[in-house]
Amino acid sequence: MTFPDGHQDVVEALLVDGRFLLEGDPAFMTLKQEVDFYQAFFMESFGLALEYYSEYAFLQSGRDSDPLSRDVCIFLGILCYELDREGYNLLEQLSFHTLEFEQVEQMFEMSSFREVLDATTNLQDVQARRNFYNRLQRRRIIEKLDDDTFRFTPAHKYFLEFARSVARYNQRLAEEEE
Amino acid sequence: MILKAEPDKALRFLEDNFELFRTLYRLQLEHSVINRDLFEEVTEDKADVIVKRMLDYKLIISQANGFRVNEPVRTFLAFLLNEFKPLLPEELTKYRQAFWELFKRIQAFQDDDILILAERLDAFYQELQEFLENVESNTSQLLRNSQYLKANKGEIPYSERVRRARHLIEYYIEPLNRILDVQKKQSITNLLNQVSAYVNVERFNHPHSGIRQRFERLHELLRDAEARILRQSHVVTRELLPLIERLQTESEILSGWLYFLERPFLHQVPVMPARRLFTLTGSNIGVGVELFLQQFERRPADIVLKEEETKPVNTRQVYFNRRHYQKSLQEAVPVGNYFEWCYEMMQAHESMPGTERFLKIGSLLFEEVDQFEADFGEGRIQLQIGSTVFDLPVMEVRLKTTPETTEKPTLA
């Protein structure tokens, strides 16, 4: 039985690092070429479901979900709210634009969701947020371009999908109540 | 006063019937009073004893046109549920009146009863706290209303949303802005600034210490108030006033986030891969094993202390007998090899000779400059003390000759 070239990179990225594999990573190419194999491989070996989308992939498990997920949702939620309030086009900003850390800090400082930020241990002050950005980078959710700027990788879309599903779910609830 | 039960029993009753109280609170929030029909409807499927207790414990009050939740309970529920009715600005302006009256009286105070001045200061403090809490809960309620419109939670057509937004802006948001805006002469913030300036001086100036303390406390609250009001004012300008423009863009994603952010710590979050370091067990295995093994731990035998003849480890004599060495030197001069002399003296006198002692003895000479004088002799001397070897010059020490004792040459 032979394994594809780059198999170790795929396993290391998805399983050990627990990060998103992105289109553009060499390992993503390996994955893309053998999607069916990897789906079976991870499920049979570890009981983990492979989530594969055209631009990103990761492993999913019902157990022991990373608490980072909540921090990301809070961070992204508030960021989206502030960007929208400033009049930017949300999807465009997140998908294509370079953002500045300083800009984000200023928005958060004055945000009406400041209370929520203060209550989130990993987001509550400048230092904590700096560590948070590093963790985001390790998981390939953002890409730091230099000390001052960053962009979101396609992986952020996973969380936007989550937001969409929340909206739809609640809308359905509202309709049912009528 | 609740006559028919202990206070904790009343509280437990509130907890046990929380859903009922939540419904009643919301009805009152909407209609200001709960009329009899509504009340009957809500309590239909509850036992009669529940209604009886509600009234007995004075949690619900019966009045002519219906029922209402007793005010302290209503405030508590508002806090727990975080649901308020936005205050009409007229309701907030009453604080301006209160502040103005109290301020006038506090300033006008002559040498009368100190007690009334203290009471007025306490009252001002109280009013200010209440005002700040009211402003904050009011702004946050307006914010939520605006977010509701923005996220279009009720699936309301755009024109209707704009109409509601206009209503909010005209009757609630703009007036709130006028109250908070420090630039406006009539604003409460402006008045508080004047009070602050006065209090700032009086907290040092006033002769009575108890009064100074109160001024100090008020001063701190006023400083805090300034920051808090500024924050609220920002929310108003940044988010509430531009509400109409913001309604123009609708976003499903943003709506989703707004729903999520209502209860960010209770809401479900998407699953994300956890980093796995090849452990095939759950994350709690370490703790589990520890707890399991604890039951097998043997208690170590109790330690018994016995008194024995033990010599203390360090019997270094801390006391350095300077006088002894000074006297010895005085008797010994002139000394041909000073450091050798120090060494010998040390060995003779000290029970634990060491480099530290040696240096102490050696430095005596340099402390007693007016008594002795020294010259370098020929060669050097090596002295070993413990594991250290000192390489020192040979030094001759003698008593200092005073200028008077030197014979002056007489003129022939």
HADDOCK unambig.tbl for C-alpha pairs under 7 A between the chains (distance, minus, plus):
assign (segid A and resid 15 and name CA) (segid B and resid 275 and name CA) 6.83 0.50 0.50
assign (segid A and resid 15 and name CA) (segid B and resid 276 and name CA) 6.08 0.50 0.50
assign (segid A and resid 16 and name CA) (segid B and resid 275 and name CA) 5.53 0.50 0.50
assign (segid A and resid 16 and name CA) (segid B and resid 276 and name CA) 4.75 0.50 0.50
assign (segid A and resid 16 and name CA) (segid B and resid 277 and name CA) 5.69 0.50 0.50
assign (segid A and resid 17 and name CA) (segid B and resid 275 and name CA) 5.15 0.50 0.50
assign (segid A and resid 17 and name CA) (segid B and resid 276 and name CA) 6.82 0.50 0.50
assign (segid A and resid 18 and name CA) (segid B and resid 273 and name CA) 5.09 0.50 0.50
assign (segid A and resid 18 and name CA) (segid B and resid 274 and name CA) 5.33 0.50 0.50
assign (segid A and resid 18 and name CA) (segid B and resid 275 and name CA) 4.29 0.50 0.50
assign (segid A and resid 18 and name CA) (segid B and resid 276 and name CA) 6.65 0.50 0.50
assign (segid A and resid 19 and name CA) (segid B and resid 273 and name CA) 6.87 0.50 0.50
assign (segid A and resid 58 and name CA) (segid B and resid 273 and name CA) 7.00 0.50 0.50
assign (segid A and resid 59 and name CA) (segid B and resid 273 and name CA) 5.70 0.50 0.50
assign (segid A and resid 60 and name CA) (segid B and resid 271 and name CA) 6.59 0.50 0.50
assign (segid A and resid 60 and name CA) (segid B and resid 272 and name CA) 6.34 0.50 0.50
assign (segid A and resid 60 and name CA) (segid B and resid 273 and name CA) 5.52 0.50 0.50
assign (segid A and resid 61 and name CA) (segid B and resid 273 and name CA) 6.75 0.50 0.50
assign (segid A and resid 64 and name CA) (segid B and resid 274 and name CA) 6.70 0.50 0.50
assign (segid A and resid 65 and name CA) (segid B and resid 271 and name CA) 5.76 0.50 0.50
assign (segid A and resid 65 and name CA) (segid B and resid 272 and name CA) 5.73 0.50 0.50
assign (segid A and resid 65 and name CA) (segid B and resid 273 and name CA) 6.16 0.50 0.50
assign (segid A and resid 65 and name CA) (segid B and resid 274 and name CA) 5.61 0.50 0.50
assign (segid A and resid 66 and name CA) (segid B and resid 272 and name CA) 5.79 0.50 0.50
assign (segid A and resid 66 and name CA) (segid B and resid 273 and name CA) 6.20 0.50 0.50
assign (segid A and resid 66 and name CA) (segid B and resid 274 and name CA) 4.68 0.50 0.50
assign (segid A and resid 69 and name CA) (segid B and resid 269 and name CA) 6.56 0.50 0.50
assign (segid A and resid 69 and name CA) (segid B and resid 270 and name CA) 6.67 0.50 0.50
assign (segid A and resid 69 and name CA) (segid B and resid 271 and name CA) 6.93 0.50 0.50
assign (segid A and resid 69 and name CA) (segid B and resid 272 and name CA) 5.96 0.50 0.50
assign (segid A and resid 70 and name CA) (segid B and resid 269 and name CA) 5.94 0.50 0.50
assign (segid A and resid 74 and name CA) (segid B and resid 264 and name CA) 6.83 0.50 0.50
assign (segid A and resid 77 and name CA) (segid B and resid 257 and name CA) 5.09 0.50 0.50
assign (segid A and resid 80 and name CA) (segid B and resid 254 and name CA) 6.79 0.50 0.50
assign (segid A and resid 81 and name CA) (segid B and resid 254 and name CA) 6.58 0.50 0.50
assign (segid A and resid 85 and name CA) (segid B and resid 246 and name CA) 6.88 0.50 0.50
assign (segid A and resid 112 and name CA) (segid B and resid 235 and name CA) 6.40 0.50 0.50
assign (segid A and resid 160 and name CA) (segid B and resid 253 and name CA) 6.31 0.50 0.50
assign (segid A and resid 162 and name CA) (segid B and resid 270 and name CA) 6.57 0.50 0.50
assign (segid A and resid 163 and name CA) (segid B and resid 253 and name CA) 5.25 0.50 0.50
assign (segid A and resid 163 and name CA) (segid B and resid 256 and name CA) 4.39 0.50 0.50
assign (segid A and resid 163 and name CA) (segid B and resid 257 and name CA) 5.50 0.50 0.50
assign (segid A and resid 164 and name CA) (segid B and resid 252 and name CA) 5.83 0.50 0.50
assign (segid A and resid 164 and name CA) (segid B and resid 253 and name CA) 4.93 0.50 0.50
assign (segid A and resid 164 and name CA) (segid B and resid 256 and name CA) 5.49 0.50 0.50
assign (segid A and resid 166 and name CA) (segid B and resid 256 and name CA) 4.99 0.50 0.50
assign (segid A and resid 167 and name CA) (segid B and resid 252 and name CA) 6.26 0.50 0.50
assign (segid A and resid 167 and name CA) (segid B and resid 255 and name CA) 5.72 0.50 0.50
assign (segid A and resid 167 and name CA) (segid B and resid 256 and name CA) 4.04 0.50 0.50
